[in-house]
């Protein structure tokens, strides 16, 4: 199954009016990614402001739906692929259950090390 095949929104046009298939047909995936990579390495990549639409919710209310550009979706997906394993591995040791305490409980404790001012 192709990425986004189960999500029709993944195949829709971004705020810039482009779809992944239209980019692939016009420029080709390799050229698109090469240009995007060059922009990121040159630090000239800037995300486009996310467009917004309101879609109906059950009960008559409406919710906001953000519509990013295709380039921004690609960068977000790449960032997630790189960062997610780092944070998953590193956070397991840090995440522990602590009993609920009053916010004043921390003020009652004193730091055993004296604070020194910087020169």
C-alpha positions in Angstrom: 0.0 0.0 0.0 1.4 3.4 -0.9 2.0 6.0 1.9 -1.2 7.9 2.6 -3.3 5.4 0.6 -5.8 5.1 3.5 -6.0 8.8 4.1 -7.6 10.8 1.3 -6.3 14.0 2.8 -2.7 12.8 2.1 -3.5 12.9 -1.7 -5.2 16.3 -1.6 -3.6 19.5 -2.8 -1.7 21.6 -0.3 -2.3 25.3 0.3 0.0 26.0 -2.7 -2.4 24.0 -5.0 0.1 21.2 -5.7 -0.3 17.5 -5.0 2.4 14.9 -4.7 1.3 13.3 -7.9 1.4 16.6 -9.8 4.9 17.3 -8.6 6.0 13.9 -9.6 4.4 14.3 -13.1 5.9 17.7 -13.7 9.4 17.6 -12.1 9.9 14.1 -10.9 10.4 12.9 -7.4 14.2 13.0 -7.6 14.4 16.6 -8.8 11.9 17.7 -6.2 13.8 16.1 -3.4 17.1 17.4 -4.7 15.8 21.0 -4.7 14.3 20.6 -1.3 17.5 19.1 0.1 19.5 22.0 -1.4 17.2 24.5 0.2 17.4 22.9 3.6 21.2 22.6 3.5 21.5 26.2 2.3 19.2 27.2 5.2 16.9 28.9 2.7 13.9 26.6 3.3 10.9 28.5 4.8 7.6 26.8 5.5 4.5 28.3 3.9 1.8 29.6 6.2 -0.7 26.8 6.7 -4.1 27.3 5.2 -7.1 26.8 7.2 -10.6 25.4 6.5 -13.4 24.7 8.8 -15.0 21.3 8.5 -18.2 20.1 10.2 -18.2 18.0 13.3 -21.0 15.9 14.7 -23.5 18.0 16.6 -23.4 20.9 14.2 -20.1 22.4 15.3 -17.1 23.0 13.1 -13.4 22.4 13.6 -10.3 23.9 12.1 -8.3 21.9 9.6 -4.8 23.0 8.7 -3.7 22.5 5.1 0.1 22.6 4.6 2.0 22.8 1.3 3.4 19.5 -0.1 7.0 20.6 0.6 6.2 21.3 4.2 4.6 17.8 4.5 7.7 16.2 3.2 9.9 18.1 5.6 7.6 17.3 8.5 7.6 13.6 7.7 11.4 13.5 7.3 11.9 15.3 10.6 9.6 12.8 12.3 11.5 9.9 10.9 14.8 11.2 12.2 13.6 12.5 15.6 11.1 9.9 16.7 13.6 7.1 17.3 15.9 9.5 19.2 13.2 10.7 21.6 11.6 7.2 22.0 14.9 5.7 23.1 15.9 8.6 25.3 12.6 9.2 27.1 12.0 5.7 28.4 14.5 6.2 31.1 13.2 9.6 32.1 9.5 8.9 32.1 8.6 7.6 35.5 5.4 7.8 37.5 5.4 10.4 40.3 2.7 10.7 42.9 0.6 13.9 42.8 2.1 16.5 45.0 1.2 20.1 45.9 3.2 22.7 44.0 4.5 24.0 47.3 6.2 20.7 48.1 9.2 21.6 46.0 9.7 24.9 47.8 10.1 23.2 51.2 13.2 21.4 50.0 16.6 23.1 50.0 19.3 22.5 47.5 22.2 20.7 49.2 24.8 22.5 47.0 25.4 26.2 47.7 24.7 28.4 44.7 27.8 30.2 43.4 27.7 33.4 41.3 29.5 33.4 38.0 32.6 35.6 37.7 
